[in-house]
Structures are given as structure tokens and as C-alpha cells.
Amino acid sequence: MRSTGAISSAQLHELEADIRDELARIERSLAHEASDEALLTADGTSLRVAPGFGTDAGLTVTLTGRVHARHMELSEALRRITDGRYGVCGHCGAAIAYGRLLVVPEATTCLECR
Ligand SMILES: [Zn+2]
């Protein structure tokens, strides 16, 4: 019997649950961020800064962009689970170790190809 080192279906389900939890957490933080922004612009005594200008606004945009990127990567990972392509290195085609997926569930390459 050939061992591919591929993750079991139980491990896959666990990773899928982790990814869904993380996506929900990101969506909550994005919703929170959006309401903070609304409060800031509604406050007449605050300096109104157009998005993308000034240090604070620039920092917010950068952080939000990073969170959006992670949200997209996790969504992609969920799609790969649905397609049955999850946990396979996109570079060499080897199975990605379960331990690596636990730490980086959105990983698309094995440790060697990272
Ligand atoms: Zn690889």
C-alpha cells in the first residue's frame, strides 16, 4: 500500500471548520472596522481625512487590505476543499503535511516549495 501522506477526511473536516471560524472572525472584525469609520466621519470635531490620504487613513487602508487578502486566501482554500484539490502542493503536486495546514490552512505549497 502506497502512503501519500495525504490528510484524512476527518482532518480535512477539522481544517474546514477552522477555516470557516477564521473567515467568520475576519468578517466580524471588518464589520467592526466599518462602523468605527462611520463614527469617525460622523464626528464633527474630528479631522475629516479622505480614505487613502494621511498617515492614519493610510494605515487603516493597509491593514484592511491585508485582512481582505487573508479573507480571499481562506475563501480560496474553502473552494479547493469543495473541488477536492485541497492539501496538494500547487508546485510539485505532493501532499501538504497536516501539521503545516493546521498552522497555515490557506497554504498552497508544501514546505519544500514554500
Ligand atoms: Zn511542493
Backbone and ligand atoms as CSV (ligand in chain L), in Angstrom:
chain,resi,resn,atom,element,x,y,z
A,1,MET,N,N,0.845,-1.201,0.000
A,1,MET,CA,C,0.000,0.000,0.000
A,1,MET,C,C,0.877,1.248,0.000
A,2,ARG,N,N,0.603,2.158,-0.899
A,2,ARG,CA,C,1.395,3.373,-1.018
A,2,ARG,C,C,0.830,4.463,-0.105
A,3,SER,N,N,1.690,5.028,0.671
A,3,SER,CA,C,1.260,6.131,1.544
A,3,SER,C,C,1.630,7.464,0.895
A,4,THR,N,N,0.627,8.295,0.654
A,4,THR,CA,C,0.878,9.579,0.019
A,4,THR,C,C,1.091,10.679,1.058
A,5,GLY,N,N,0.780,10.388,2.314
A,5,GLY,CA,C,0.885,11.411,3.343
A,5,GLY,C,C,-0.262,12.391,3.288
A,6,ALA,N,N,-1.248,12.087,2.456
A,6,ALA,CA,C,-2.410,12.974,2.330
A,6,ALA,C,C,-3.220,12.981,3.625
A,7,ILE,N,N,-3.895,14.073,3.873
A,7,ILE,CA,C,-4.681,14.200,5.098
A,7,ILE,C,C,-5.947,13.347,4.994
A,8,SER,N,N,-6.418,12.873,6.155
A,8,SER,CA,C,-7.625,12.052,6.186
A,8,SER,C,C,-8.856,12.949,6.057
A,9,SER,N,N,-10.012,12.325,5.810
A,9,SER,CA,C,-11.228,13.129,5.666
A,9,SER,C,C,-11.609,13.781,6.994
A,10,ALA,N,N,-11.291,13.112,8.119
A,10,ALA,CA,C,-11.568,13.705,9.438
A,10,ALA,C,C,-10.716,14.963,9.631
A,11,GLN,N,N,-9.435,14.875,9.218
A,11,GLN,CA,C,-8.539,16.036,9.332
A,11,GLN,C,C,-9.009,17.157,8.406
A,12,LEU,N,N,-9.487,16.766,7.223
A,12,LEU,CA,C,-9.995,17.756,6.267
A,12,LEU,C,C,-11.196,18.507,6.855
A,13,HIS,N,N,-12.082,17.759,7.500
A,13,HIS,CA,C,-13.256,18.388,8.107
A,13,HIS,C,C,-12.854,19.353,9.222
A,14,GLU,N,N,-11.816,18.953,9.973
A,14,GLU,CA,C,-11.333,19.799,11.062
A,14,GLU,C,C,-10.755,21.103,10.494
A,15,LEU,N,N,-9.977,20.972,9.426
A,15,LEU,CA,C,-9.376,22.151,8.790
A,15,LEU,C,C,-10.458,23.047,8.185
A,16,GLU,N,N,-11.473,22.425,7.602
A,16,GLU,CA,C,-12.571,23.197,7.014
A,16,GLU,C,C,-13.284,24.017,8.096
A,17,ALA,N,N,-13.500,23.393,9.265
A,17,ALA,CA,C,-14.149,24.090,10.382
A,17,ALA,C,C,-13.279,25.266,10.844
A,18,ASP,N,N,-11.950,25.027,10.905
A,18,ASP,CA,C,-11.014,26.085,11.305
A,18,ASP,C,C,-11.085,27.258,10.331
A,19,ILE,N,N,-11.103,26.938,9.044
A,19,ILE,CA,C,-11.132,27.985,8.012
A,19,ILE,C,C,-12.433,28.785,8.118
A,20,ARG,N,N,-13.560,28.074,8.320
A,20,ARG,CA,C,-14.844,28.772,8.440
A,20,ARG,C,C,-14.873,29.679,9.680
A,21,ASP,N,N,-14.280,29.207,10.788
A,21,ASP,CA,C,-14.194,30.019,12.012
A,21,ASP,C,C,-13.392,31.288,11.757
A,22,GLU,N,N,-12.254,31.115,11.072
A,22,GLU,CA,C,-11.367,32.245,10.807
A,22,GLU,C,C,-12.055,33.255,9.877
A,23,LEU,N,N,-12.766,32.749,8.874
A,23,LEU,CA,C,-13.495,33.631,7.955
A,23,LEU,C,C,-14.553,34.435,8.716
A,24,ALA,N,N,-15.266,33.766,9.631
A,24,ALA,CA,C,-16.303,34.442,10.422
A,24,ALA,C,C,-15.673,35.517,11.305
A,25,ARG,N,N,-14.480,35.201,11.874
A,25,ARG,CA,C,-13.792,36.149,12.744
A,25,ARG,C,C,-13.381,37.387,11.938
A,26,ILE,N,N,-12.839,37.166,10.739
A,26,ILE,CA,C,-12.417,38.275,9.876
A,26,ILE,C,C,-13.631,39.127,9.491
A,27,GLU,N,N,-14.753,38.457,9.153
A,27,GLU,CA,C,-15.948,39.208,8.753
A,27,GLU,C,C,-16.470,40.069,9.903
A,28,ARG,N,N,-16.379,39.547,11.141
A,28,ARG,CA,C,-16.796,40.339,12.308
A,28,ARG,C,C,-15.885,41.538,12.471
A,29,SER,N,N,-14.573,41.357,12.319
A,29,SER,CA,C,-13.629,42.461,12.517
A,29,SER,C,C,-13.782,43.500,11.411
A,30,LEU,N,N,-14.102,43.062,10.197
A,30,LEU,CA,C,-14.318,44.010,9.095
A,30,LEU,C,C,-15.574,44.831,9.346
A,31,ALA,N,N,-16.614,44.188,9.856
A,31,ALA,CA,C,-17.864,44.886,10.161
A,31,ALA,C,C,-17.625,45.914,11.258
A,32,HIS,N,N,-16.795,45.530,12.260
A,32,HIS,CA,C,-16.454,46.408,13.372
A,32,HIS,C,C,-15.686,47.624,12.854
A,33,GLU,N,N,-14.737,47.369,11.988
A,33,GLU,CA,C,-13.914,48.424,11.406
A,33,GLU,C,C,-14.768,49.407,10.611
A,34,ALA,N,N,-15.713,48.887,9.863
A,34,ALA,CA,C,-16.579,49.720,9.035
A,34,ALA,C,C,-17.410,50.661,9.905
A,35,SER,N,N,-17.908,50.160,11.060
A,35,SER,CA,C,-18.732,51.008,11.918
A,35,SER,C,C,-17.877,52.073,12.609
A,36,ASP,N,N,-16.616,51.729,12.939
A,36,ASP,CA,C,-15.694,52.701,13.523
A,36,ASP,C,C,-15.468,53.852,12.551
A,37,GLU,N,N,-15.303,53.537,11.303
A,37,GLU,CA,C,-15.059,54.516,10.257
A,37,GLU,C,C,-16.248,55.471,10.134
A,38,ALA,N,N,-17.451,54.891,10.206
A,38,ALA,CA,C,-18.671,55.683,10.098
A,38,ALA,C,C,-18.765,56.669,11.263
A,39,LEU,N,N,-18.414,56.204,12.482
A,39,LEU,CA,C,-18.449,57.057,13.662
A,39,LEU,C,C,-17.447,58.195,13.524
A,40,LEU,N,N,-16.284,57.880,13.019
A,40,LEU,CA,C,-15.218,58.858,12.871
A,40,LEU,C,C,-15.644,59.978,11.926
A,41,THR,N,N,-16.232,59.633,10.796
A,41,THR,CA,C,-16.599,60.646,9.817
A,41,THR,C,C,-17.847,61.417,10.265
A,42,ALA,N,N,-18.670,60.818,11.140
A,42,ALA,CA,C,-19.879,61.488,11.610
A,42,ALA,C,C,-19.560,62.481,12.725
A,43,ASP,N,N,-18.369,62.360,13.315
A,43,ASP,CA,C,-17.956,63.222,14.419
A,43,ASP,C,C,-17.462,64.562,13.867
A,44,GLY,N,N,-18.245,65.630,14.073
A,44,GLY,CA,C,-17.916,66.940,13.527
A,44,GLY,C,C,-16.636,67.550,14.059
A,45,THR,N,N,-16.166,67.129,15.240
A,45,THR,CA,C,-14.960,67.717,15.824
A,45,THR,C,C,-13.702,67.004,15.334
A,46,SER,N,N,-13.846,65.870,14.707
A,46,SER,CA,C,-12.678,65.140,14.215
A,46,SER,C,C,-12.207,65.725,12.902
A,47,LEU,N,N,-10.936,65.584,12.677
A,47,LEU,CA,C,-10.384,65.970,11.391
A,47,LEU,C,C,-10.874,64.959,10.362
A,48,ARG,N,N,-11.512,65.458,9.336
A,48,ARG,CA,C,-12.014,64.541,8.300
A,48,ARG,C,C,-10.892,64.241,7.314
A,49,VAL,N,N,-10.564,63.003,7.214
A,49,VAL,CA,C,-9.494,62.584,6.301
A,49,VAL,C,C,-10.081,61.673,5.238
A,50,ALA,N,N,-9.870,62.061,4.011
A,50,ALA,CA,C,-10.369,61.224,2.911
A,50,ALA,C,C,-9.621,59.895,2.909
A,51,PRO,N,N,-10.287,58.802,2.622
A,51,PRO,CA,C,-9.624,57.496,2.601
A,51,PRO,C,C,-8.439,57.503,1.652
A,52,GLY,N,N,-7.328,56.960,2.104
A,52,GLY,CA,C,-6.146,56.879,1.259
A,52,GLY,C,C,-5.198,58.053,1.436
A,53,PHE,N,N,-5.609,59.098,2.232
A,53,PHE,CA,C,-4.744,60.242,2.482
A,53,PHE,C,C,-4.434,60.351,3.967
A,54,GLY,N,N,-3.245,60.835,4.281
A,54,GLY,CA,C,-2.864,60.998,5.675
A,54,GLY,C,C,-2.373,59.695,6.263
A,55,THR,N,N,-1.578,59.780,7.330
A,55,THR,CA,C,-0.944,58.599,7.906
A,55,THR,C,C,-1.963,57.612,8.449
A,56,ASP,N,N,-2.908,58.096,9.265
A,56,ASP,CA,C,-3.861,57.194,9.912
A,56,ASP,C,C,-4.736,56.478,8.893
A,57,ALA,N,N,-5.248,57.256,7.939
A,57,ALA,CA,C,-6.108,56.665,6.912
A,57,ALA,C,C,-5.321,55.647,6.091
A,58,GLY,N,N,-4.063,56.010,5.785
A,58,GLY,CA,C,-3.211,55.109,5.012
A,58,GLY,C,C,-2.981,53.798,5.734
A,59,LEU,N,N,-2.756,53.894,7.069
A,59,LEU,CA,C,-2.522,52.707,7.888
A,59,LEU,C,C,-3.768,51.826,7.900
A,60,THR,N,N,-4.930,52.449,8.066
A,60,THR,CA,C,-6.185,51.702,8.086
A,60,THR,C,C,-6.389,50.953,6.779
A,61,VAL,N,N,-6.114,51.667,5.683
A,61,VAL,CA,C,-6.291,51.053,4.362
A,61,VAL,C,C,-5.372,49.844,4.210
A,62,THR,N,N,-4.100,50.002,4.682
A,62,THR,CA,C,-3.132,48.913,4.560
A,62,THR,C,C,-3.575,47.693,5.358
A,63,LEU,N,N,-3.977,47.917,6.622
A,63,LEU,CA,C,-4.397,46.811,7.479
A,63,LEU,C,C,-5.627,46.124,6.893
A,64,THR,N,N,-6.581,46.924,6.433
A,64,THR,CA,C,-7.800,46.365,5.867
A,64,THR,C,C,-7.467,45.542,4.631
A,65,GLY,N,N,-6.541,46.075,3.810
A,65,GLY,CA,C,-6.142,45.356,2.611
A,65,GLY,C,C,-5.565,43.996,2.933
A,66,ARG,N,N,-4.745,43.922,4.002
A,66,ARG,CA,C,-4.124,42.667,4.410
A,66,ARG,C,C,-5.191,41.677,4.884
A,67,VAL,N,N,-6.156,42.193,5.655
A,67,VAL,CA,C,-7.232,41.339,6.160
A,67,VAL,C,C,-8.068,40.821,4.996
A,68,HIS,N,N,-8.324,41.697,4.028
A,68,HIS,CA,C,-9.090,41.299,2.841
A,68,HIS,C,C,-8.351,40.207,2.073
A,69,ALA,N,N,-7.011,40.356,1.973
A,69,ALA,CA,C,-6.205,39.374,1.248
A,69,ALA,C,C,-6.301,38.011,1.940
A,70,ARG,N,N,-6.240,37.998,3.272
A,70,ARG,CA,C,-6.319,36.740,4.011
A,70,ARG,C,C,-7.713,36.123,3.854
A,71,HIS,N,N,-8.726,36.996,3.880
A,71,HIS,CA,C,-10.099,36.521,3.690
A,71,HIS,C,C,-10.239,35.842,2.326
A,72,MET,N,N,-9.605,36.433,1.324
A,72,MET,CA,C,-9.670,35.879,-0.027
A,72,MET,C,C,-8.940,34.536,-0.099
A,73,GLU,N,N,-7.761,34.462,0.558
A,73,GLU,CA,C,-6.977,33.219,0.545
A,73,GLU,C,C,-7.735,32.092,1.239
A,74,LEU,N,N,-8.400,32.421,2.365
A,74,LEU,CA,C,-9.161,31.402,3.099
A,74,LEU,C,C,-10.383,30.961,2.290
A,75,SER,N,N,-11.005,31.905,1.585
A,75,SER,CA,C,-12.144,31.563,0.735
A,75,SER,C,C,-11.701,30.628,-0.390
A,76,GLU,N,N,-10.507,30.914,-0.934
A,76,GLU,CA,C,-9.930,30.057,-1.977
A,76,GLU,C,C,-9.693,28.651,-1.428
A,77,ALA,N,N,-9.185,28.585,-0.190
A,77,ALA,CA,C,-8.918,27.291,0.449
A,77,ALA,C,C,-10.218,26.492,0.578
A,78,LEU,N,N,-11.302,27.166,0.971
A,78,LEU,CA,C,-12.608,26.501,1.084
A,78,LEU,C,C,-13.056,25.961,-0.276
A,79,ARG,N,N,-12.800,26.735,-1.330
A,79,ARG,CA,C,-13.172,26.322,-2.678
A,79,ARG,C,C,-12.370,25.076,-3.075
A,80,ARG,N,N,-11.092,25.047,-2.681
A,80,ARG,CA,C,-10.260,23.885,-3.013
A,80,ARG,C,C,-10.760,22.649,-2.276
A,81,ILE,N,N,-11.259,22.835,-1.031
A,81,ILE,CA,C,-11.827,21.701,-0.289
A,81,ILE,C,C,-13.026,21.155,-1.057
A,82,THR,N,N,-13.889,22.057,-1.539
A,82,THR,CA,C,-15.080,21.658,-2.300
A,82,THR,C,C,-14.683,20.931,-3.588
A,83,ASP,N,N,-13.628,21.435,-4.236
A,83,ASP,CA,C,-13.172,20.850,-5.503
A,83,ASP,C,C,-12.351,19.579,-5.318
A,84,GLY,N,N,-11.952,19.297,-4.066
A,84,GLY,CA,C,-11.108,18.131,-3.813
A,84,GLY,C,C,-9.651,18.361,-4.164
A,85,ARG,N,N,-9.257,19.642,-4.282
A,85,ARG,CA,C,-7.866,19.963,-4.623
A,85,ARG,C,C,-7.088,20.427,-3.400
A,86,TYR,N,N,-7.749,20.430,-2.236
A,86,TYR,CA,C,-7.126,20.995,-1.034
A,86,TYR,C,C,-6.004,20.092,-0.505
A,87,GLY,N,N,-4.960,20.718,0.032
A,87,GLY,CA,C,-3.882,19.967,0.677
A,87,GLY,C,C,-2.866,19.396,-0.290
A,88,VAL,N,N,-2.913,19.843,-1.550
A,88,VAL,CA,C,-1.954,19.384,-2.549
A,88,VAL,C,C,-1.098,20.571,-2.966
A,89,CYS,N,N,0.210,20.364,-2.974
A,89,CYS,CA,C,1.136,21.433,-3.352
A,89,CYS,C,C,0.893,21.840,-4.800
A,90,GLY,N,N,0.694,23.125,-5.031
A,90,GLY,CA,C,0.444,23.632,-6.369
A,90,GLY,C,C,1.699,23.658,-7.220
A,91,HIS,N,N,2.839,23.442,-6.589
A,91,HIS,CA,C,4.105,23.496,-7.308
A,91,HIS,C,C,4.595,22.107,-7.718
A,92,CYS,N,N,4.668,21.159,-6.745
A,92,CYS,CA,C,5.221,19.833,-7.054
A,92,CYS,C,C,4.153,18.742,-7.006
A,93,GLY,N,N,2.933,19.070,-6.557
A,93,GLY,CA,C,1.850,18.090,-6.542
A,93,GLY,C,C,1.861,17.142,-5.353
A,94,ALA,N,N,2.814,17.322,-4.428
A,94,ALA,CA,C,2.883,16.473,-3.247
A,94,ALA,C,C,1.820,16.885,-2.233
A,95,ALA,N,N,1.457,15.958,-1.352
A,95,ALA,CA,C,0.504,16.280,-0.299
A,95,ALA,C,C,1.153,17.236,0.698
A,96,ILE,N,N,0.424,18.257,1.099
A,96,ILE,CA,C,0.927,19.198,2.103
A,96,ILE,C,C,0.675,18.577,3.475
A,97,ALA,N,N,1.693,18.588,4.346
A,97,ALA,CA,C,1.587,17.956,5.661
A,97,ALA,C,C,0.460,18.587,6.487
A,98,TYR,N,N,-0.246,17.719,7.230
A,98,TYR,CA,C,-1.353,18.181,8.074
A,98,TYR,C,C,-0.883,19.246,9.063
A,99,GLY,N,N,0.319,19.033,9.626
A,99,GLY,CA,C,0.873,19.988,10.599
A,99,GLY,C,C,1.028,21.379,10.008
A,100,ARG,N,N,1.407,21.432,8.730
A,100,ARG,CA,C,1.566,22.729,8.055
A,100,ARG,C,C,0.194,23.359,7.808
A,101,LEU,N,N,-0.785,22.550,7.425
A,101,LEU,CA,C,-2.127,23.074,7.148
A,101,LEU,C,C,-2.799,23.585,8.419
A,102,LEU,N,N,-2.459,22.955,9.561
A,102,LEU,CA,C,-3.025,23.411,10.833
A,102,LEU,C,C,-2.563,24.831,11.138
A,103,VAL,N,N,-1.298,25.125,10.806
A,103,VAL,CA,C,-0.722,26.446,11.085
A,103,VAL,C,C,-1.103,27.431,9.988
A,104,VAL,N,N,-1.029,26.985,8.742
A,104,VAL,CA,C,-1.349,27.831,7.587
A,104,VAL,C,C,-2.410,27.118,6.742
A,105,PRO,N,N,-3.686,27.193,7.155
A,105,PRO,CA,C,-4.728,26.439,6.436
A,105,PRO,C,C,-4.892,26.850,4.977
A,106,GLU,N,N,-4.438,28.081,4.640
A,106,GLU,CA,C,-4.594,28.552,3.255
A,106,GLU,C,C,-3.365,28.215,2.394
A,107,ALA,N,N,-2.428,27.405,2.953
A,107,ALA,CA,C,-1.197,27.067,2.226
A,107,ALA,C,C,-1.511,26.383,0.898
A,108,THR,N,N,-0.784,26.785,-0.145
A,108,THR,CA,C,-0.975,26.160,-1.463
A,108,THR,C,C,0.285,25.437,-1.920
A,109,THR,N,N,1.343,25.484,-1.082
A,109,THR,CA,C,2.581,24.779,-1.415
A,109,THR,C,C,3.074,23.991,-0.217
A,110,CYS,N,N,3.844,22.915,-0.461
A,110,CYS,CA,C,4.418,22.127,0.630
A,110,CYS,C,C,5.601,22.898,1.220
A,111,LEU,N,N,6.150,22.364,2.304
A,111,LEU,CA,C,7.252,23.046,2.991
A,111,LEU,C,C,8.464,23.229,2.068
A,112,GLU,N,N,8.746,22.218,1.228
A,112,GLU,CA,C,9.908,22.279,0.337
A,112,GLU,C,C,9.761,23.393,-0.706
A,113,CYS,N,N,8.547,23.596,-1.187
A,113,CYS,CA,C,8.309,24.579,-2.265
A,113,CYS,C,C,7.952,25.961,-1.729
A,114,ARG,N,N,7.777,26.079,-0.439
A,114,ARG,CA,C,7.335,27.337,0.161
A,114,ARG,C,C,8.181,28.507,-0.311
L,1,ZN,ZN,ZN,5.796,21.106,-3.255
